[in-house]
Amino acid sequence: MSDYQDSQPAQQGGLSTQHVIESASGTTSPDNSNSGPASYVIFIVGIAVLALLLSTVLGFLAAIMPYVMQEIGSSVNGTSSNTGTGYSTPYSTPTSTQDTNSLTGQTSSSQTLTLSEALDLSLAPYTSLVDDEVSASDYSGADSAVSQCVRDVINADKGSATSVARDLNAAARDDSTASEHIDSAISTCDQAISDLQAITVPASASSSVRTSLDEGISDSEQRWTYIKEELTLLASGDDISYNDLSSFDAEVWTQTEAAGSSLTQALKTSASE
């Protein structure tokens, strides 16, 4: 027999032994054949536990989310929330929403208010600005001197309104110093009127433009006169007439709109000349 034949494995019964190569995923443990459905049960139970945990977490988040959003809203309103006027409101949230440019509808029964109740209303001295009544597009094409005059009026009004808002904020938050802060706000009104009276209408503008500017300044001054009267009413104590407060507040809104209308007319007339 040749050396080659001697080196071959012996064959039994004429059948050759076939070698099987299992893949990496093949089942090689003999115990697996005896595991039965246990592995599937464990897998299903694991999935069920995970689903239960996920459901619990989502339920918890859903439960606390309204409180989280409320806290975030309160924080924003109390520190840096802006109204449409572009500056901070004096305090967090009024008791009801102001739907019109007056106090109408903010309270329904009480004819007299305490200072705290009055400060909890959305009052015009800090929710209205002349700037809100003048569109940025209205400046387009207007004479630079006329535009600057309008900006001077708006800046004087806005600066004073911001100061009043700050004082009303402090008054609403601390009863012990409320009177002091309201007096400070009243002094701001006097300064606002003085600042507006010091604004000079450009002599280079046409007579119609100057007339509109004069009316805008005059309306702005009158606005601050009514704001002062409203604040003086607040300073009277804890027996504040709601009707009087509402009347002054409505006048503030009326003069604010009138001032904005006159200043807008001055810009438009200047642009058209």
C-alpha positions as CSV (number, residue, x, y, z in Angstrom):
1,M,0.0,0.0,0.0
2,S,1.3,3.4,-0.9
3,D,2.2,6.0,1.7
4,Y,-0.7,8.1,0.5
5,Q,-3.2,5.4,1.2
6,D,-1.7,4.8,4.7
7,S,-2.2,8.4,5.6
8,Q,-6.0,8.4,4.9
9,P,-8.5,7.7,7.7
10,A,-10.1,4.3,7.7
11,Q,-13.6,4.1,6.2
12,Q,-16.2,2.0,7.8
13,G,-19.0,0.4,5.9
14,G,-18.0,2.1,2.7
15,L,-19.4,5.5,4.0
16,S,-17.3,8.6,4.3
17,T,-17.5,10.9,7.4
18,Q,-18.9,14.3,6.4
19,H,-17.6,17.3,8.3
20,V,-20.2,20.0,9.1
21,I,-19.0,23.6,9.7
22,E,-21.5,25.6,11.8
23,S,-22.0,29.2,11.3
24,A,-21.3,31.8,14.0
25,S,-25.0,31.8,14.8
26,G,-25.3,28.1,15.1
27,T,-26.6,26.5,18.3
28,T,-23.6,24.8,19.8
29,S,-24.6,24.2,23.4
30,P,-26.3,20.9,24.0
31,D,-28.4,22.5,26.8
32,N,-30.2,24.7,24.3
33,S,-32.0,21.8,22.8
34,N,-33.5,21.1,26.3
35,S,-34.4,24.7,27.1
36,G,-37.9,24.6,25.7
37,P,-40.1,27.8,25.8
38,A,-38.4,29.2,28.9
39,S,-36.2,31.6,27.0
40,Y,-39.2,33.0,25.1
41,V,-41.2,33.5,28.3
42,I,-38.2,35.4,29.9
43,F,-37.9,37.6,26.8
44,I,-41.7,38.4,26.9
45,V,-41.6,39.2,30.6
46,G,-38.6,41.5,30.1
47,I,-40.4,43.4,27.4
48,A,-43.5,43.7,29.6
49,V,-41.5,45.1,32.5
50,L,-39.8,47.6,30.3
51,A,-43.1,48.7,28.8
52,L,-44.6,49.1,32.4
53,L,-41.6,51.2,33.5
54,L,-41.9,53.4,30.4
55,S,-45.6,53.9,30.9
56,T,-45.0,54.9,34.6
57,V,-42.3,57.4,33.6
58,L,-44.5,59.0,30.9
59,G,-47.5,59.1,33.3
60,F,-45.3,60.9,35.9
61,L,-44.1,63.4,33.4
62,A,-47.6,64.1,32.1
63,A,-48.8,64.7,35.7
64,I,-46.1,67.2,36.6
65,M,-45.8,69.0,33.3
66,P,-48.7,71.4,34.0
67,Y,-47.1,72.4,37.3
68,V,-43.7,72.9,35.6
69,M,-45.2,75.0,32.9
70,Q,-47.1,77.1,35.4
71,E,-44.0,77.7,37.4
72,I,-42.1,78.7,34.3
73,G,-44.9,81.0,33.3
74,S,-45.0,82.6,36.7
75,S,-41.3,83.1,36.7
76,V,-41.3,84.8,33.3
77,N,-44.3,87.0,34.2
78,G,-42.8,88.0,37.4
79,T,-39.4,89.0,36.1
80,S,-39.1,89.6,32.4
81,S,-42.5,89.1,30.8
82,N,-43.3,91.8,28.2
83,T,-46.6,93.1,27.2
84,G,-47.4,94.4,23.8
85,T,-46.0,97.7,24.9
86,G,-42.5,96.4,25.0
87,Y,-41.6,96.7,28.7
88,S,-42.1,94.7,31.9
89,T,-45.5,94.5,33.6
90,P,-45.5,95.7,37.2
91,Y,-46.4,92.4,38.6
92,S,-47.2,88.8,37.6
93,T,-50.7,88.2,36.3
94,P,-53.8,90.5,36.6
95,T,-57.0,88.9,38.0
96,S,-58.6,89.0,34.6
97,T,-57.7,89.8,31.0
98,Q,-58.2,93.3,29.6
99,D,-60.1,92.9,26.4
100,T,-60.6,96.6,25.6
101,N,-58.7,99.8,26.2
102,S,-60.3,100.4,29.5
103,L,-61.0,98.8,32.8
104,T,-64.5,97.8,31.7
105,G,-65.1,94.1,32.5
106,Q,-62.1,93.7,34.8
107,T,-64.3,93.7,37.8
108,S,-68.1,93.3,38.1
109,S,-69.4,94.0,41.5
110,S,-67.2,96.1,43.8
111,Q,-67.7,99.9,43.5
112,T,-64.7,100.6,45.7
113,L,-61.3,99.0,45.7
114,T,-58.4,98.7,48.0
115,L,-55.0,99.7,46.8
116,S,-54.0,96.1,46.4
117,E,-57.1,95.3,44.3
118,A,-56.6,98.4,42.1
119,L,-52.9,97.4,41.5
120,D,-54.1,94.0,40.5
121,L,-55.9,95.5,37.5
122,S,-54.3,95.9,34.1
123,L,-54.0,99.7,34.2
124,A,-53.2,101.9,31.2
125,P,-50.2,103.7,32.8
126,Y,-48.1,100.6,32.2
127,T,-50.0,98.8,29.4
128,S,-50.0,101.7,26.9
129,L,-47.3,103.6,25.1
130,V,-47.4,106.2,22.4
131,D,-44.8,104.1,20.6
132,D,-47.4,101.4,20.1
133,E,-49.5,103.7,18.0
134,V,-46.7,104.7,15.6
135,S,-45.6,102.1,13.1
136,A,-41.9,101.8,12.1
137,S,-42.9,102.0,8.5
138,D,-44.4,105.4,9.0
139,Y,-40.9,106.9,9.3
140,S,-40.1,105.8,5.8
141,G,-39.5,108.9,3.6
142,A,-40.1,111.4,6.3
143,D,-37.7,114.3,6.8
144,S,-34.9,113.4,9.3
145,A,-35.7,116.4,11.6
146,V,-39.4,115.4,11.7
147,S,-38.5,111.8,12.4
148,Q,-36.2,112.8,15.2
149,C,-38.9,115.0,16.8
150,V,-41.3,112.1,16.8
151,R,-38.6,109.8,18.3
152,D,-38.0,112.4,21.0
153,V,-41.6,112.4,22.0
154,I,-41.8,108.6,22.0
155,N,-38.5,108.2,24.0
156,A,-39.7,110.7,26.6
157,D,-43.0,108.8,26.9
158,K,-41.4,105.3,27.0
159,G,-38.8,106.3,29.6
160,S,-41.3,107.7,31.9
161,A,-43.7,104.8,31.5
162,T,-40.9,102.3,32.3
163,S,-40.2,104.3,35.5
164,V,-43.9,104.3,36.5
165,A,-44.1,100.6,35.8
166,R,-41.1,100.0,38.1
167,D,-42.7,102.0,40.9
168,L,-46.1,100.3,40.5
169,N,-44.3,96.9,40.6
170,A,-42.7,97.8,43.9
171,A,-46.0,99.1,45.3
172,A,-47.8,95.9,44.4
173,R,-45.2,93.7,46.0
174,D,-44.7,95.6,49.2
175,D,-47.6,97.2,51.0
176,S,-45.3,98.9,53.5
177,T,-43.6,101.0,50.8
178,A,-46.6,101.3,48.4
179,S,-47.3,104.9,49.2
180,E,-43.7,105.9,48.7
181,H,-43.5,104.3,45.3
182,I,-46.8,105.7,44.1
183,D,-45.5,109.2,45.1
184,S,-42.4,108.5,43.1
185,A,-44.5,107.5,40.1
186,I,-46.5,110.8,40.5
187,S,-43.3,112.7,40.4
188,T,-42.3,110.9,37.2
189,C,-45.5,112.2,35.6
190,D,-44.4,115.8,36.3
191,Q,-41.0,115.1,34.8
192,A,-42.6,113.5,31.8
193,I,-44.7,116.6,31.1
194,S,-41.7,118.8,31.6
195,D,-39.6,116.7,29.1
196,L,-42.4,116.8,26.5
197,Q,-42.8,120.6,26.8
198,A,-39.0,121.0,26.2
199,I,-39.2,119.2,22.8
200,T,-38.8,121.7,19.9
201,V,-40.7,121.3,16.7
202,P,-38.3,121.7,13.7
203,A,-38.7,125.1,12.1
204,S,-37.8,123.6,8.7
205,A,-41.0,121.5,8.6
206,S,-44.0,122.7,6.8
207,S,-46.9,124.3,8.7
208,S,-49.1,121.2,8.4
209,V,-46.3,119.0,9.7
210,R,-45.6,121.4,12.6
211,T,-49.3,121.5,13.5
212,S,-49.4,117.7,13.6
213,L,-46.2,117.5,15.7
214,D,-47.6,120.2,18.1
215,E,-50.8,118.2,18.5
216,G,-48.9,115.0,19.1
217,I,-46.8,116.6,21.8
218,S,-49.9,118.2,23.4
219,D,-51.8,114.9,23.4
220,S,-48.8,113.2,25.0
221,E,-48.7,115.9,27.7
222,Q,-52.4,115.4,28.3
223,R,-51.8,111.6,28.5
224,W,-49.4,112.1,31.4
225,T,-51.8,114.5,33.1
226,Y,-54.4,111.8,33.2
227,I,-51.8,109.2,34.3
228,K,-51.0,111.6,37.2
229,E,-54.6,111.9,38.1
230,E,-55.0,108.1,38.0
231,L,-52.0,107.6,40.2
232,T,-53.2,110.3,42.6
233,L,-56.4,108.4,43.0
234,L,-54.4,105.3,43.8
235,A,-52.5,107.3,46.5
236,S,-55.8,108.2,48.2
237,G,-55.8,104.9,50.2
238,D,-58.0,101.8,50.3
239,D,-61.3,103.4,49.3
240,I,-60.7,103.9,45.6
241,S,-63.7,104.6,43.4
242,Y,-63.7,102.0,40.6
243,N,-65.8,104.4,38.4
244,D,-63.3,107.2,38.8
245,L,-60.3,104.9,38.2
246,S,-62.0,103.5,35.1
247,S,-62.7,107.0,33.8
248,F,-59.1,108.2,34.2
249,D,-57.8,104.9,32.7
250,A,-60.0,105.4,29.6
251,E,-58.8,109.0,29.2
252,V,-55.2,107.7,29.2
253,W,-56.0,105.3,26.4
254,T,-57.8,108.0,24.4
255,Q,-54.9,110.5,24.7
256,T,-52.4,107.7,23.9
257,E,-54.2,106.9,20.6
258,A,-54.6,110.6,19.8
259,A,-50.9,111.3,20.3
260,G,-49.9,108.4,18.1
261,S,-52.4,109.5,15.4
262,S,-51.0,113.0,15.3
263,L,-47.4,111.9,15.2
264,T,-48.2,109.4,12.5
265,Q,-49.9,112.1,10.5
266,A,-46.8,114.3,10.8
267,L,-44.5,111.6,9.4
268,K,-46.8,110.8,6.5
269,T,-47.3,114.4,5.6
270,S,-43.6,115.0,5.7
271,A,-42.9,111.9,3.5
272,S,-45.4,113.1,0.9
273,E,-44.0,116.6,0.6
